[in-house]
């Protein structure tokens, strides 16, 4: 269980915001956010920044909808925030997500922006079935952001001990 104060490592898991249906002849990879999705991406970035959630590095799928979801964090967190776009988050396994999230790097807070079902499976693996199903009883929503804290720096081989520090979903702007 993570202690109060600054965690040794913080992982943010963000599912891309709502995407439009593919147009005839358009690949799934090239699907963009719809109007609601653009709003969700902006709102979740602003709400995260307002709560003091500021990753040092974002690693995003190269798919258009993930790129569009990650981009608002540039404006709300920092123009210097590095975003790495990685192909393996598009069709990779949960192990690929873990490999990227827990790679040996200087940053102590990393955000992964990816797709279901891998986002949800990765979340379940890290916090356990009971906590995951309590936090997201109807599945990991679009633009849902899980904040996980670790008392010890996790590695690809040993990433147990995650504590769910928070879960955010964009509130609809009415």
C-alpha positions in Angstrom: 0.0 0.0 0.0 1.4 3.4 -1.0 2.2 5.8 1.7 1.2 9.5 1.9 3.5 12.0 0.4 5.5 11.7 -2.8 5.4 8.2 -4.3 8.6 6.6 -5.6 6.8 6.2 -9.0 3.4 7.4 -10.3 1.8 5.8 -13.4 -1.1 7.5 -15.2 -3.2 5.2 -17.4 -5.4 7.1 -19.9 -7.8 5.6 -22.4 -8.2 7.7 -25.5 -11.3 9.9 -25.6 -14.4 9.0 -27.7 -13.6 8.4 -31.3 -15.8 8.7 -34.4 -16.8 5.7 -36.4 -14.5 4.9 -39.3 -15.5 6.4 -42.6 -15.8 4.1 -45.6 -12.3 3.0 -46.5 -10.7 4.5 -43.4 -8.6 2.3 -41.3 -9.3 1.8 -37.5 -5.8 3.3 -36.9 -6.8 6.6 -38.6 -10.1 7.1 -36.7 -10.1 10.6 -35.1 -11.9 11.8 -32.0 -15.5 13.0 -32.5 -16.7 16.4 -31.2 -17.5 14.8 -27.8 -14.1 13.1 -27.8 -12.2 16.4 -28.3 -14.2 17.9 -25.5 -13.4 14.9 -23.2 -9.7 15.1 -24.0 -9.6 18.8 -23.1 -11.7 18.4 -19.9 -9.6 15.5 -18.6 -6.4 17.3 -19.2 -7.6 20.4 -17.5 -9.1 18.5 -14.5 -5.9 16.5 -14.1 -3.8 19.6 -14.1 -6.2 21.3 -11.7 -5.7 18.3 -9.3 -1.9 18.6 -9.6 -1.5 15.5 -11.7 1.4 16.3 -14.0 3.3 13.4 -15.7 6.9 14.0 -16.6 6.5 11.9 -19.8 3.6 10.8 -21.9 3.9 7.6 -24.0 1.0 7.4 -26.5 -0.2 5.0 -29.1 0.5 6.4 -32.6 -3.2 6.0 -33.5 -4.8 9.3 -34.4 -7.3 9.2 -31.6 -4.6 8.6 -28.9 -2.4 11.4 -30.3 -5.4 13.8 -30.2 -6.1 12.7 -26.6 -2.5 13.2 -25.4 -2.0 16.6 -27.0 -4.2 18.7 -24.6 -1.7 17.7 -21.8 0.9 19.8 -23.6 -1.2 23.0 -23.1 -2.4 22.2 -19.6 0.7 20.6 -18.0 3.6 22.1 -19.9 4.7 23.0 -23.4 8.0 21.2 -22.5 6.2 17.9 -21.7 7.7 15.1 -23.8 5.2 12.9 -25.7 6.6 9.8 -27.2 4.5 8.0 -29.8 4.9 4.3 -29.8 3.4 1.8 -32.4 3.3 -1.1 -29.9 0.6 0.6 -27.9 -1.8 0.3 -30.8 -1.9 -3.5 -31.0 0.5 -4.6 -28.3 -0.2 -6.9 -25.4 -0.5 -6.0 -21.7 3.2 -7.0 -21.5 4.1 -4.4 -24.1 2.2 -1.8 -22.0 4.2 -2.9 -18.9 7.5 -2.8 -20.8 6.9 0.8 -21.8 5.4 2.0 -18.5 8.2 0.5 -16.4 11.2 0.9 -18.6 14.4 2.1 -16.9 14.3 5.9 -17.3 14.8 9.0 -15.2 11.2 10.1 -15.0 9.3 9.1 -11.9 5.8 9.9 -13.4 4.7 8.4 -16.7 1.4 8.5 -18.5 0.4 5.7 -20.9 -2.3 6.7 -23.5 -3.8 3.6 -25.2 -6.7 1.5 -26.2 -9.1 -1.0 -24.7 -9.1 -3.9 -24.0 -5.4 -3.5 -23.1 -5.8 -0.4 -20.9 -8.5 -2.2 -18.9 -6.4 -5.4 -18.7 -3.3 -3.5 -17.7 -5.3 -1.6 -15.0 -6.7 -4.9 -13.6 -3.3 -6.5 -13.5 -1.8 -3.6 -11.6 -4.5 -3.0 -9.0 -6.3 -6.3 -8.9 -9.8 -7.4 -9.9 -11.6 -6.2 -6.8 -10.2 -2.7 -6.8 -10.5 -2.4 -10.6 -14.1 -3.5 -10.7 -15.0 -1.1 -7.8 -13.3 1.8 -9.5 -14.8 1.1 -13.0 -17.7 -1.3 -12.6 -18.9 -0.7 -16.2 -15.4 -1.0 -17.8 -12.6 1.6 -18.3 -14.4 4.6 -19.9 -13.2 6.7 -22.8 -11.0 9.5 -21.4 -10.8 7.7 -18.1 -7.6 8.4 -16.2 -6.3 6.1 -13.4 -3.6 7.4 -11.1 -1.5 4.6 -9.6 1.2 5.2 -7.0 4.1 2.8 -6.1 6.2 2.9 -3.0 9.1 1.3 -4.9 10.2 2.0 -8.4 8.4 -0.7 -10.5 10.2 -2.7 -13.2 8.9 -4.6 -16.2 9.4 -7.9 -14.2 8.2 -6.6 -10.8 5.4 -4.1 -10.9 3.3 -5.2 -7.9 2.3 -2.9 -5.1 0.3 -0.4 -7.1 -2.1 1.8 -5.0 -5.0 3.4 -6.8 -4.5 7.0 -5.8 -7.3 8.4 -8.0 -9.6 7.8 -10.9 -11.0 10.6 -13.1 -13.5 10.8 -15.8 -14.3 14.0 -17.7 -17.4 15.7 -16.4 -19.8 16.7 -19.2 -19.8 20.4 -19.7 -23.4 21.5 -19.5 
